[in-house]
């Protein structure tokens, strides 16, 4: 099932308890408000994914038709590639002090759709693809 956000019931599957989810959100707040805040897009992307938010809204749509016609790949592609590399995610996991795990990352990687754009640079793909079998008992 294609969707742009994940339900609270679905994102709850990432965290053992609601307190774990709240600790994750608090840690993110600490990270982005610290002097050494993470400026890499992959940190922001991971936060949005684990909160079930529409990560597509965090990236500027490519608008230069010439670039698009010549195969330009916007920053979101590099970010998703980084999200799928274990050595990059190791740094993200460390920054979150164990509040997200490699198992959570593996599950999230299954859900994130690769972006596609139309000729005007607007997304034509959903943010997430959730298997129908996983949606049993979950209301969107």
N, C-alpha and C positions, 0 to 999 in steps of 0.2 A: 504494500500500500504506500503510495507516494504522499508525502506530507512535508510541510515547511517547518513545523514545530513538533516536538514530542510532548505527549501528554504527561501530566505530573505522575500518573500511575506508571508510565513507561520509564521516565527518568529516575523514578524511585528504585528501579531495578539496578541502577548503577551504584547506589549507596545502600549500605546495610541498614542504616536507620536515618530518620529525619535529622537527627543531631549530626550525623556524618555529612549530610548535605549542607546543613547550616554552617558547619565548620569549614567545608570547602568554599562556600560563598564568603565567609569571613576571611579566610586565607587569601582569596582573590582580592578582596578589598585592601588587605594589608599590602599585598604585592604591588598593586597599581598605585597605591598612595605612598609607597616608600621612595626614598631617594634612588634606590637601585631597581626601580620598576622594570619589569620585562617589556622590552619594546618590540620583540619579535611577534609577528602576526600569529605564529603557531600557538603562543600562550593564550591570546585572545580567542583564537579559533577553538582551542580545547575547552576553554571556559564556556563558550557559547554552546558547544556540543553537549557537554555534561550537564548543562542547565536545560537542554532541549530547545534552545532558542533558534530562530532562523538566522543562521550564520551568514547567509547571503546578503543580509542588510548591512553587514559590517564592511563590505567591500564595494568600492566604486565600480560602477558599470563601465566597461570600455566603450568609448563613444567615437573614436576615430575609425571611420569606416575603412579607410585605406589600410590601417594597421590590421583590422579584423580580417579583411579580405586577403591579406598577406600572411595570415597565420599567427598573428600576435596572441600570446597567451597572457591574460591578466594575472595579477598577483595571487589570486585565489588558487590558481593551479600550483604555484610554488608552495603555497601554504599547505594545501592538501598533500602534496608530495612530502613535505616536511613532517606532517602529522602521521604519515605512513612509514617513516623511517625510525627504527628503534633507537638509534643513537641520539636523534633529536629529541624524541619523547622521553628519553632517560633524563635529560636536563629539565624537562617540564615536570616529570614525576618528582624529581628532587626538589624543585621549587615549591611544589604543593605538599611537601613533607609527608608523603605517604597517603594523603587524602584521596588521591587517585592512584590506581594500580595498573600494572601491565594488562591484567585481565579486563579491566574496564576499558582500556584503550583498544584492546582487541575487539571487544563487543561494539564499541563506538565506530571503529573502522568499517564494520560490516554495514552500518546504517547510513553513513555519509555518502551521498550521491556525488558523482563527478559533475561539475557544472557544465552546462551548455548554454550558448547564447544565440539570439537571433541576430539578424544583420544590423539592428540598432543597438546591440550590446545589452539587451535585456535578457534576464535569465529565462530559459525555456525548460529548465530542469527543476525538480523539487530539491529541497535541502536534504531530506532523508527518505530512505526506502525501508519500511518496516515490514518484515515478512508477515503475511496474513495469519500464519499459525501463531505468531507472537501477540496478535491483537485480540485473541480470545479473552473476554472478560475485561478488556480495557476500553474505556469510553474516551473518544476524542472530542 
